[in-house]
Amino acid sequence: MDGPRIVVTPPGPKSLKIWEEEKKYITPGLSVDMRVMRRGPVVFERGEGSLLWDVDGNCYIDFAGGVLTNSTGNCHPKVVQKFTVQVKKLWHVHDNPTPERLKLLKILLNKTPKGIDTFEFYSGGSETVEAAMKAATSYTHKYEFISFYRGFHGKTLGTRTICPGLIGKGFGPVMNAVRVPCAYCYRCFLGLKYPGCQLHCADFIKEAVHFNASDNVAAMVFEPVIGAGGVIIPPKGFWNKVVEFCRQNNILLIADEILAGVGRTGKFFSFEHFGIEPDLITFGKGMGSGYPVMVLAGRKEIMTALPFGQPGGASTSFGGNALATAAALATLETIDEENMLDNACKIGEVMGKRLNEMKDRYPFIGDVRGLGALWALEFVKDRQTKEPAPRVGESVAREAFNHGLRTIHGERVLRLSPPLNTPIGLIEKGLDILDAALGKLH
Ligand SMILES: Cc1ncc(COP(=O)(O)O)c(C=O)c1O
């Protein structure tokens, strides 16, 4: 397979022509990063593995992995073959059982921790998190949630309640939720230093909950490893303390693994790194190789509590339809057959080594964080003051893209999340492009 190749600085003329017309009709609220793509977005027309081609003939390495969705890359032959069988057979009826869905349920039962034995399928992450919140309120008859600064759980009105900071501002008031600092050691919200802090942030959560929420908290919604908020990995011991507090206070644990689940961090679920046993799990970004299919998994007594467990209480129009089921089955089987979690761990070793070397050479890299195939660089104007440098991130993302590397840029952080099966040679090539982009800006 060839590497990246740029024949015309993106966006090329063909991309621009399509965009000039499309932008008259499409909302400007898209996720296309116009700071990075100042003249307009690129129009992609083809993908193969971890490579993407645009309509102008440029080829890019996709270190965004779609948007962390393309766990097996684009158009993996085995996934295409299995999916195509279903495409020719049956697309959609509604919630009726199918042999394939039963097969998928049995696979999921094997992947999830003991005690998590009931599932419902959805199409998008936000609706899956909302479903988890509804299941939790049905079971506990309590209506507040704990969530973390910099956590991201969706853009619907319900999920905005628990993460208004990241992208949900300006849409009016939110329902009650106790939002607490996450363990972001690089920029501790409490101004402390690990390990001397003795995880004061975890104790602070107890205070915040007792002070703000009395005894009306149904659940804590958390990303064991924060993804969109900047790949933030809590230090050892943090989750133990927080989980213990939740257990003592009958607060359910909703692990939002929409982004970090399905092998992204080198384990099937990111909570496995910390020994957490959640009551409900949401996951699925990487479960359909780009086809929308998400899961809410939980303990039976929670998933069957009324009204969530009443007929129609948990279901949607498209959730778990025949195509979604086929995409999930094909993806999960292929991930296992090709040991993609092992490859994600190898990606992690290479990324960790090379990104830290880059940090040694470029003073505007303040922090390097990651696990498996999920990494971030945080840019600063000054290493001592840690003043954020969002424009640097923007420029690095643009420079890298112009040389054939697609990344995800947000605020001061550049995120790298290639498909789990990206060959190590291609990871090295992508990192070469990133290194050159950093060098140019340096
Ligand atoms: C952890 C997490 N939860 C929920 C969501 C929302 O998913 P969706 O955009 O499919 O609604 C995201 C999206 O990135 C996410 O990262």
PDBQT file of the ligand as one rigid body, heavy atoms in Angstrom, charges set to zero:
ROOT
HETATM    1  C1  LIG A 501     -17.439   9.863  25.197  1.00  0.00    +0.000 C 
HETATM    2  C2  LIG A 501     -18.477  10.330  24.219  1.00  0.00    +0.000 A 
HETATM    3  N1  LIG A 501     -19.774  10.190  24.542  1.00  0.00    +0.000 NA
HETATM    4  C3  LIG A 501     -20.749  10.575  23.715  1.00  0.00    +0.000 A 
HETATM    5  C4  LIG A 501     -20.454  11.131  22.478  1.00  0.00    +0.000 A 
HETATM    6  C5  LIG A 501     -21.566  11.583  21.575  1.00  0.00    +0.000 C 
HETATM    7  O1  LIG A 501     -21.646  10.767  20.450  1.00  0.00    +0.000 OA
HETATM    8  P1  LIG A 501     -22.447  11.268  19.149  1.00  0.00    +0.000 P 
HETATM    9  O2  LIG A 501     -21.625  12.356  18.540  1.00  0.00    +0.000 OA
HETATM   10  O3  LIG A 501     -22.504  10.037  18.285  1.00  0.00    +0.000 OA
HETATM   11  O4  LIG A 501     -23.785  11.726  19.586  1.00  0.00    +0.000 OA
HETATM   12  C6  LIG A 501     -19.119  11.283  22.100  1.00  0.00    +0.000 A 
HETATM   13  C7  LIG A 501     -18.772  11.856  20.806  1.00  0.00    +0.000 C 
HETATM   14  O5  LIG A 501     -17.651  12.099  20.478  1.00  0.00    +0.000 OA
HETATM   15  C8  LIG A 501     -18.097  10.876  22.997  1.00  0.00    +0.000 A 
HETATM   16  O6  LIG A 501     -16.811  11.032  22.699  1.00  0.00    +0.000 OA
ENDROOT
TORSDOF 0
